[in-house]
C-alpha cells in the first residue's frame, strides 16, 4: 500500500511526572508482593494470616484498578457502578466460605 | 480523549438524548470495555467463590507444615504442592516460581500503562517499544504456566501411595501427578479447581497477547497515526490490566492462603 499523504503527527514530550507516578505504583505493588512472601513463611496458618493476605490483595487491586486502569479519575458514576457490584461479590464470597465451614463441621 | 473534545456542547439547551454527548464522560469503546470487564469479573468471581465454598467444606490440614504429606483425607497446603522451579530438580523452593510469574505479569502491566501514556502523546516509537515489552511479558507468563501445568500433571518422582477398597479388598496403589479424575496432592476437587481457574485465566492471558499483538501491528503500520488517536491501546490496556488483576486474586486465594 502507498500512503502519499501521511498525516502530520505532533509528538509531545514524555510526561515525566506521570511516568514517575506509574513507576511508584509499580514499586508499591512489588513491595506488597514481597511482604506477602515474607508473611507466607513467617506467620502460622490461621484466620489472622488469611485476613492480612486479603487486605493486602485488596490494596493491590485498588492500585491496579485505580491507577493503571485509571478508574479513580473517571466520572464518579462510572466508578461506583463498577465498585458497588463488586462489593456484593465480596459479600457472596464471605457467605459461601462461611457456608462451606458449616458443611465441614457437619462432615468432620 | 478526542471523542470528548468533539463532544463539547456549546449550547447548554442541547437535547442529551440526540447524541453528541458521551455518557459518564467515557467514549463508547471504553465504556463497553468496562461493562465487559465487569461481566468477566463476575465469571471469575463465580469460579473463586465456588472454590472458596468447596475448599472450606473440606477438612483442612492442621498438623505442622514440616510434617505435611499428600493425602486424600484433607486439602493440601499450596506451598507444599507448588515448590518446584525449572532447572532446580529436587530442591524445595515453595512458591518461588509462582512469585516469579506474578512479578512478570505485574511488570507487563507496567509496560502496558507506559504504552498508553506514549499513545496519549502520539509517540509511535514509544508505543511500539512498550507494546513489545508487554507482549514479551505475556509470552513469558504463558511459558511459565505451561511448565507449571506440566509439572503439576506429571507429578513428583515417588507419587503418592494410597490404600483403597476395590471389590471388598484393600489394595495399595500409587498415583502420579494430576488429572480431572484424581490427583496425588489431595482431593480431586483441588486439581479440578487448579485446572479450571488457572486455565481460564491463562486463556485470558493468551487472548490478551493476541490483542496486544494486533495493537502493536496496527501501531507499526501507522493506523493510529492516521486515525488521529491511540485509544485502542487504552482499551486493550484495560483488558490487560484486568488479566493482571485477576492473577493478583488467584495468587492470594490459590497459592498463598
Contacts between the chains, C-beta under 8 A, distances in Angstrom:
chain1	res1	chain2	res2	distance
A	3	B	222	7.2
A	3	B	226	7.7
A	6	B	222	6.9
A	6	B	225	7.4
A	6	B	226	7.6
A	7	B	225	5.7
A	7	B	226	5.5
A	7	B	228	7.0
A	9	B	122	5.2
A	9	B	124	7.3
A	9	B	225	5.0
A	10	B	122	6.4
A	11	B	121	6.2
A	11	B	122	5.4
A	11	B	123	4.9
A	11	B	124	7.6
A	12	B	120	7.8
A	12	B	121	3.9
A	12	B	122	6.7
A	12	B	123	7.2
A	13	B	121	7.3
A	14	B	117	7.6
A	14	B	118	7.7
A	14	B	121	6.8
A	14	B	123	7.6
A	14	B	126	7.5
A	15	B	117	6.5
A	15	B	120	7.8
A	15	B	121	7.1
A	18	B	117	6.0
A	19	B	114	6.9
A	19	B	117	6.3
A	22	B	110	6.6
A	22	B	113	5.4
A	22	B	114	6.5
A	22	B	117	7.0
A	23	B	110	7.3
A	26	B	106	6.9
A	26	B	107	7.5
A	26	B	110	4.3
A	29	B	106	5.3
A	30	B	103	7.2
A	30	B	106	6.7
A	33	B	99	7.3
A	33	B	102	5.9
A	33	B	103	7.1
A	33	B	106	7.2
A	36	B	252	7.6
A	36	B	256	6.2
A	37	B	95	7.0
A	37	B	99	6.0
A	40	B	79	6.6
A	40	B	94	7.8
A	40	B	95	6.3
A	40	B	256	5.6
A	41	B	79	7.9
A	41	B	94	7.3
A	45	B	65	7.5
A	45	B	77	7.5
A	49	B	257	7.7
A	50	B	257	5.3
A	53	B	252	5.3
A	53	B	256	5.2
A	53	B	257	5.8
A	54	B	252	7.0
A	56	B	252	7.7
A	57	B	248	6.0
A	57	B	249	6.2
A	57	B	252	4.3
A	60	B	248	5.1
A	61	B	245	5.9
A	61	B	248	5.9
A	61	B	249	7.2
A	64	B	109	7.0
A	64	B	241	5.8
A	64	B	244	6.2
A	64	B	245	4.9
A	64	B	248	6.8
A	65	B	241	7.6
A	65	B	245	6.5
A	67	B	113	8.0
A	68	B	109	6.0
A	68	B	110	7.9
A	68	B	112	7.8
A	68	B	113	4.9
A	68	B	237	8.0
A	68	B	241	4.6
A	68	B	244	7.8
A	69	B	237	7.9
A	69	B	238	5.6
A	69	B	241	4.8
A	69	B	242	7.4
A	69	B	245	7.9
A	74	B	24	7.1
A	74	B	25	7.0
A	74	B	26	6.3
A	75	B	24	4.5
A	75	B	25	4.5
A	75	B	26	7.0
A	77	B	24	5.5
A	78	B	24	4.3
A	78	B	25	7.6
A	78	B	26	6.1
A	78	B	31	7.6
A	78	B	34	6.8
A	82	B	34	6.4
A	82	B	38	5.9
A	85	B	38	6.4
A	85	B	42	7.7
A	86	B	38	8.0
A	86	B	41	6.6
A	86	B	45	8.0
A	89	B	41	7.4
A	89	B	42	7.1
A	89	B	45	4.5
A	89	B	49	7.5
A	92	B	45	7.2
A	92	B	49	5.6
A	93	B	45	7.3
A	93	B	48	6.9
A	93	B	49	5.0
A	93	B	52	5.7
A	96	B	49	5.0
A	96	B	50	7.6
A	96	B	52	5.7
A	96	B	53	4.2
A	97	B	52	4.4
A	97	B	53	6.6
A	97	B	56	4.9
A	98	B	56	7.9
A	99	B	53	6.2
A	99	B	56	8.0
A	99	B	57	8.0
A	100	B	52	6.6
A	100	B	53	4.3
A	100	B	54	6.7
A	100	B	55	6.9
A	100	B	56	3.2
A	100	B	57	4.0
A	101	B	56	4.8
A	101	B	57	7.6
A	103	B	56	7.8
A	103	B	57	4.0
A	104	B	56	6.2
A	104	B	57	5.1
A	104	B	58	6.6
A	104	B	59	6.5
A	104	B	60	7.8
A	107	B	57	7.3
A	107	B	59	7.5
A	108	B	59	4.9
